[in-house]
Amino acid sequence: MPHEYQPAVGSWYKNAEGDTFEVVAVDEATVGIQYFDGDLQELEIDDWFEMALIPVPEPEDWSGPYDNLVRDDFGDSGSGTHPEDWNGPLDDLERDEY
């Protein structure tokens, strides 16, 4: 089912398979798209216009490309790195400063 949507960087679409993607690059001959899960694909401009597409709003959930990450992958262990006798940020100030 051909369409008339001109590819524009930043536009979001859903294809016939139900995959959501964003247009990330456009030139005279190709359209670069990035699927919600992070996969990239480059399409010939003629193939773009032959796709069955539905314009959709940008997803509110940004975690699509990061679904396979676990908490440890974020680099934050959740534990503080303060000395054992540290009670709060005011401990770093000299007594006469407050």
Secondary structure, 3 states (H helix, E strand, C coil): CCCCCCCCCCCEEEECCCCEEEEEEECCCEEEEEECCCCEEEEEHHHHHHCCEEEECCCCCCCHHHCCCCHHHHCCCCCCCCCCCCCCHHHHCCHHHC
